[in-house]
Amino acid sequence: MSTTPGGSRLVVVAVSGTIEEGFELRANIDYPGSAAEDDPPVPATLLGSGLCRGAKMYLDVKDSASREFSADVPHRVNPAIVLTGDERDANLYSIYLVDERACLSALLGEPRFLAMAPDALRIDLDDPLTSRGVVDYAASHDALGRGCSVSADSFEHRATTCAVMAVIAVFKAPSFVAAPPFEVRPDGTRVTGFRASLALFAGCAVDAEPSAWNAAVAAKLAETRAKLESTDCVDGRSSAVSSLYATTKPSSHGCFVRLSSSTLSKDDARGRLDGVPIPPHLAEDPKPTLCQITAARPHAFPIDGPIRKGGATALLIIDVQRDFSEEGGYLTAMGYDVAPFAEPIARIAAVLDAARRFGLFVVHTRQGFRPDLADCPEFLKQKFRDLAGFEIGVSVGPLGKVLVRGEPGWEINPKVAPIAGEPIIDKTPNDAFLDTDLDTVLFVRRVEHLIVCGHTLDCCVHSTLRHARDRNYQTLLIEDCCGCCSPSLRAGMIESVQVEDGIFGCVATSNDVLRALGAASSEAS
């Protein structure tokens, strides 16, 4: 954090666009000063642009009942940022240094104060759209560089992200319409920015003359507002809004065209969001999908309410790798029968498919040592060599070097392979939280409930499940979606989860989970 010559602190703020030159309200982040001699004005300083991920932009078109709506300013529209946690949702911000007093005043003066809240976003410092000025500032300030103490001229070890203050929407209002991305990348990243996305929305050039710009924006807002207000609101959102979310896509000219519901199937509509092909389970669904696994033992899961699509529940699939599910890998080298580990794969795949259809966030983990074995302690090498009769780092069969990253056996079983948007947490320890960013990935998505399955029940699954409870996650173990070394060991592991009214979580079968997710998905459709 920087300071002004007068001793006031400057806050780094990400601004979504309405205070750029040419827009209203620019003065609300300039500190006006006072009559006091030692209280001069402090104008906000633009550092440059910064790309923030995990945040999706909507355009608040302001229905006619809104207190901000004014027939005298028909082109007035605000950006509204909703946190999604999806790294492919990216928004280009203007990054300012703002006097802390002006920052507080702007927040308190926000007309939508109760619907907006200050929060922190992460700037991607490696993205080409992030300005060098922002990178330089982050690199030279420890608070912005996540403790990275480097000079502005030395970038070899600098942080790749930094935190910045922003104002986000606390809920998605009926008057929000998804902003069209001005850039869609091969990896699925959809980049929005207020001026560029608003130009696409209005069907005008981004550098249009102000009067032409205002006229185009006003006309598109009026058209959109009429659609939103033409239908009664159902479940907190008008069906017109719902259809806009599901059935709009960019035309060849870059602006939105409306697709008739008679020419676009529901499944096809769910597969498009802002005109970008994405996995069906991540597409918008205007109707909330809810369920609770009531057959779980010793109590329903989650205990504090239903599982909600896109909400606080995630499916965590642990180490379903070829080394642990196919002949010729780690289990074969250890002398174990692979069959009890291969047998649950079909059920895991069924649960994974149901979770995707429902809209759960899915995370996979993968265990393995570095190729140079720098993270494999000597006693483990000796144990495998003396007791199991094989060398870590030496190929033992068709799956290559067991437990080594990059080898065929290290890869996730293709029957449950991740798709775009499903993070893979690579780990060396048995516990998936230890020395990994799993907790951060879950925190970004606001996950509170974990449905857990994978290999092996007696080792990595149980270690991770226990750690999750210590981190205050509610947990559910899918008992028949885990491989285990012996039936007696399996029974003990499952029982230990449920004692003391679920000391380590709840237990359910794959059928219990499939019934709950499937019934909810059917009801929503």
Beta strands, then each sheet from edge to edge (+ up, - down):
strand 1: 2-3
strand 2: 9-15
strand 3: 45-53
strand 4: 55-60
strand 5: 78-83
strand 6: 89-99
strand 7: 116-124
strand 8: 161-169
strand 9: 176-178
strand 10: 183-184
strand 11: 190-192
strand 12: 233-234
strand 13: 237-238
strand 14: 248-250
strand 15: 256-258
strand 16: 272-273
strand 17: 276-277
strand 18: 290-291
strand 19: 307-308
strand 20: 313-318
strand 21: 361-367
strand 22: 424-427
strand 23: 449-455
strand 24: 474-483
strand 25: 506-508
sheet 1: 1+ 2- 6+ 3-
sheet 2: 1+ 2- 6+ 11+ 10-
sheet 3: 5+ 4- 9+
sheet 4: 7+ 8-
sheet 5: 12+ 13-
sheet 6: 14+ 15-
sheet 7: 16+ 17-
sheet 8: 18+ 19-
sheet 9: 22+ 21+ 20+ 23+ 24+ 25+
end
